[in-house]
Amino acid sequence: MQRTKRHFNRFGKTVVAGLLVGMVFWLDAMAACPALHEMIHHDAADYNHQCAVKMFAHGKIEPATCKIPVVPPSALVETTPHIAVFVLSTVIKNLPQGRAPPAVSSFQA
């Protein structure tokens, strides 16, 4: 039983796909050549004749549709804002001991 199932899984899908493709080509050939269609159906020229070949020839085929929601991509790079804080300090801290800044603002008269 297991061997048969494995054998079908290996070759079954290929065979079914080949048969379906062959059926579509055969329907297309009969739709393109009315004489070939009349060999299969003797009343193929009748106006009220309904079959898969006529539906295929007139484009009355319903394809399988699948609605896939479109999701916008998320941000790939996350950024954090860079905050710079400036603290002003007096220049006196930067000068060596015993030195003071020049007295420009003091005016002696």
Backbone bond lengths (Angstrom), bond angles and torsions (degrees), N, CA, C in turn:
res aa  C-N    CA-C-N  psi(-1)  N-CA   C-N-CA  omega(-1)  CA-C   N-CA-C  phi
1 M - - - 1.451 - - 1.535 110.63 -
2 Q 1.318 115.91 -45.85 1.469 120.49 -178.40 1.524 110.46 -64.76
3 R 1.327 117.06 -38.77 1.467 121.00 -179.57 1.521 110.64 -65.12
4 T 1.337 117.65 -40.25 1.464 121.79 -179.93 1.523 110.59 -65.64
5 K 1.321 117.29 -42.22 1.460 121.15 179.54 1.524 111.16 -64.65
6 R 1.315 116.49 -41.65 1.457 120.44 178.56 1.525 110.54 -66.33
7 H 1.335 116.71 -37.22 1.467 120.78 179.32 1.523 110.61 -65.65
8 F 1.355 117.07 -40.31 1.463 119.73 178.26 1.522 110.60 -66.96
9 N 1.310 117.32 -41.97 1.461 119.76 178.82 1.517 111.16 -61.56
10 R 1.311 116.81 -32.03 1.459 120.43 -177.51 1.525 112.08 -77.03
11 F 1.332 117.08 -43.42 1.467 120.27 -174.41 1.520 113.22 -112.75
12 G 1.318 118.68 -19.92 1.458 121.99 -174.02 1.515 113.63 -62.98
13 K 1.306 117.35 -42.99 1.464 120.55 -179.05 1.524 111.23 -65.27
14 T 1.303 116.26 -37.42 1.463 120.33 179.30 1.519 110.53 -67.71
15 V 1.319 117.05 -41.22 1.462 121.17 -179.42 1.523 110.51 -67.23
16 V 1.336 117.75 -44.33 1.462 120.97 179.65 1.527 110.47 -64.20
17 A 1.327 117.92 -42.40 1.465 120.96 178.21 1.525 110.92 -63.02
18 G 1.323 117.13 -40.71 1.465 120.60 178.03 1.524 112.21 -64.40
19 L 1.336 117.17 -40.15 1.470 120.59 178.16 1.531 111.11 -66.10
20 L 1.324 117.71 -39.84 1.467 120.30 179.03 1.527 111.93 -66.72
21 V 1.306 117.29 -40.76 1.475 120.49 176.78 1.520 110.03 -64.75
22 G 1.349 116.66 -41.61 1.467 120.50 177.19 1.518 111.76 -62.08
23 M 1.346 118.26 -38.36 1.456 121.22 178.80 1.532 110.99 -65.42
24 V 1.326 117.79 -40.14 1.467 120.58 178.56 1.528 109.89 -65.22
25 F 1.329 117.81 -42.39 1.472 120.24 177.16 1.527 111.52 -64.23
26 W 1.337 117.58 -38.13 1.467 121.29 179.83 1.535 109.69 -67.60
27 L 1.325 118.68 -42.41 1.466 121.34 176.60 1.531 110.98 -63.11
28 D 1.307 117.19 -39.58 1.459 121.27 178.62 1.523 110.87 -65.90
29 A 1.322 116.96 -40.21 1.476 120.35 178.80 1.524 110.71 -65.76
30 M 1.341 117.87 -41.23 1.468 119.68 179.33 1.527 111.10 -70.96
31 A 1.326 118.21 -31.03 1.463 120.31 177.08 1.520 110.79 -71.18
32 A 1.321 117.65 -32.34 1.470 121.27 -179.54 1.520 111.82 -80.48
33 C 1.325 117.68 -28.97 1.477 121.16 -176.07 1.532 108.99 -120.01
34 P 1.333 118.33 100.57 1.458 120.60 -178.94 1.542 113.41 -61.41
35 A 1.326 117.82 -29.24 1.470 120.03 178.98 1.533 110.46 -65.09
36 L 1.292 117.38 -38.41 1.461 121.88 177.00 1.534 110.55 -66.96
37 H 1.315 116.08 -37.43 1.464 120.30 177.29 1.528 110.83 -67.04
38 E 1.324 117.15 -38.60 1.466 120.70 179.07 1.522 112.06 -70.26
39 M 1.325 117.73 -23.15 1.471 119.28 174.77 1.530 110.58 -66.90
40 I 1.319 117.20 -33.86 1.468 121.62 179.93 1.530 110.20 -82.97
41 H 1.343 116.30 -49.32 1.470 121.73 179.50 1.520 108.11 -114.94
42 H 1.317 116.94 121.59 1.469 119.38 -179.44 1.519 111.82 -74.70
43 D 1.326 117.89 -22.90 1.456 120.55 178.32 1.536 111.74 -101.24
44 A 1.304 117.00 31.10 1.467 120.96 -176.95 1.513 112.20 -68.64
45 A 1.347 118.40 -25.73 1.462 121.41 -179.81 1.522 111.89 -80.64
46 D 1.320 118.43 -10.62 1.463 122.52 -179.81 1.534 109.80 -66.09
47 Y 1.339 116.15 143.09 1.463 120.92 -177.28 1.525 111.49 -67.44
48 N 1.305 117.91 -36.49 1.462 122.31 -176.90 1.529 113.06 -87.18
49 H 1.311 118.41 6.30 1.464 121.59 -178.97 1.526 109.96 -69.79
50 Q 1.312 116.47 126.99 1.465 121.98 178.63 1.522 109.21 -122.48
51 C 1.310 117.02 124.10 1.462 121.85 174.66 1.520 108.54 -157.03
52 A 1.305 115.40 175.53 1.463 120.45 -177.62 1.525 112.02 -64.55
53 V 1.334 116.89 -31.39 1.466 120.16 -179.26 1.524 110.16 -66.25
54 K 1.325 117.27 -44.06 1.470 120.38 179.61 1.530 110.22 -66.07
55 M 1.316 116.39 -40.34 1.461 118.99 178.82 1.526 110.46 -64.81
56 F 1.324 116.80 -39.85 1.461 121.27 178.52 1.522 110.47 -66.04
57 A 1.343 116.92 -39.40 1.465 120.84 -178.70 1.521 112.12 -68.15
58 H 1.339 117.11 -33.48 1.463 120.67 -178.48 1.525 112.71 -92.21
59 G 1.310 117.31 3.37 1.462 120.92 176.18 1.512 114.17 76.55
60 K 1.314 117.67 22.32 1.471 120.77 179.59 1.522 109.95 -88.95
61 I 1.308 115.03 61.67 1.454 121.34 -178.91 1.518 107.31 -117.17
62 E 1.298 116.68 131.52 1.458 121.73 178.57 1.528 108.77 -99.48
63 P 1.305 117.83 105.10 1.470 118.72 177.67 1.526 110.34 -74.73
64 A 1.281 115.75 154.78 1.462 120.72 176.21 1.521 108.54 -71.79
65 T 1.309 115.75 128.07 1.457 120.14 179.16 1.519 109.28 -113.55
66 C 1.279 114.30 149.43 1.453 120.51 179.76 1.523 107.70 -138.62
67 K 1.324 115.31 122.76 1.460 119.23 179.28 1.523 108.85 -90.63
68 I 1.300 114.66 119.56 1.458 120.83 -179.72 1.521 107.94 -112.53
69 P 1.312 117.29 120.71 1.464 117.89 179.09 1.526 110.86 -69.70
70 V 1.310 114.88 138.41 1.456 120.45 179.33 1.528 107.79 -93.15
71 V 1.285 115.36 118.70 1.460 121.25 -179.24 1.521 108.13 -103.70
72 P 1.327 117.44 124.23 1.470 117.87 178.93 1.525 109.90 -65.73
73 P 1.300 116.16 142.20 1.472 118.52 -178.49 1.520 111.34 -66.14
74 S 1.288 114.53 143.08 1.463 118.79 178.23 1.524 109.10 -79.44
75 A 1.312 115.18 164.12 1.462 120.05 -179.09 1.526 109.54 -65.40
76 L 1.304 115.74 127.90 1.453 120.49 -179.38 1.524 111.72 -82.27
77 V 1.319 116.33 -28.83 1.457 120.78 -178.14 1.521 107.94 -120.76
78 E 1.294 115.79 122.80 1.454 119.58 176.89 1.524 108.15 -98.26
79 T 1.294 115.32 131.34 1.456 119.48 -179.18 1.515 109.45 -116.54
80 T 1.303 115.51 145.75 1.456 121.09 174.42 1.521 107.06 -113.35
81 P 1.311 117.00 142.47 1.469 118.33 -178.48 1.525 110.94 -68.57
82 H 1.305 114.89 138.71 1.464 121.06 178.91 1.523 108.09 -91.28
83 I 1.297 115.02 116.96 1.456 120.04 -178.63 1.529 107.98 -105.79
84 A 1.323 116.35 121.64 1.455 121.71 177.91 1.517 108.49 -106.69
85 V 1.296 115.64 128.88 1.464 121.22 -179.70 1.524 107.43 -114.94
86 F 1.316 115.51 124.36 1.453 121.05 178.44 1.532 108.52 -106.84
87 V 1.304 116.06 126.62 1.454 121.15 178.11 1.523 106.89 -115.27
88 L 1.305 115.84 119.88 1.459 120.19 179.38 1.520 109.53 -85.44
89 S 1.286 114.81 132.47 1.465 119.34 177.16 1.523 108.96 -125.20
90 T 1.275 114.73 163.87 1.460 118.17 179.88 1.519 109.83 -73.49
91 V 1.292 115.37 155.64 1.457 121.27 -178.26 1.521 110.62 -74.72
92 I 1.279 117.87 -19.95 1.459 121.71 -175.82 1.526 110.96 -59.47
93 K 1.316 116.82 -34.14 1.463 119.43 -179.58 1.522 111.54 -65.73
94 N 1.337 116.68 -28.90 1.454 120.55 -177.26 1.541 112.93 -85.11
95 L 1.325 118.10 -14.42 1.462 120.92 -177.96 1.535 110.17 -85.98
96 P 1.337 117.20 151.65 1.462 119.50 176.43 1.531 110.63 -68.92
97 Q 1.349 115.82 166.28 1.466 121.13 -178.52 1.532 110.90 -62.02
98 G 1.288 117.08 137.94 1.453 122.15 177.49 1.511 114.14 88.58
99 R 1.278 118.99 -1.01 1.468 121.81 179.92 1.520 108.30 -111.58
100 A 1.285 116.50 143.68 1.457 121.92 178.21 1.523 108.54 -127.71
101 P 1.280 115.67 161.51 1.478 117.45 177.44 1.508 110.59 -71.21
102 P 1.302 117.82 156.39 1.462 119.82 179.01 1.522 111.09 -62.88
103 A 1.273 115.23 144.01 1.459 121.53 179.95 1.516 110.25 -90.22
104 V 1.287 117.00 78.19 1.474 121.42 -178.86 1.521 109.90 -84.36
105 S 1.298 116.66 -34.64 1.447 119.66 -174.85 1.528 112.78 -77.23
106 S 1.326 117.17 -21.54 1.451 117.20 -179.92 1.532 108.48 -88.23
107 F 1.276 114.19 123.24 1.467 119.09 -178.46 1.505 108.62 -114.78
108 Q 1.285 117.67 123.01 1.465 122.80 -178.95 1.529 108.32 -100.88
109 A 1.281 116.52 127.86 1.454 118.79 179.24 1.487 112.23 -114.10
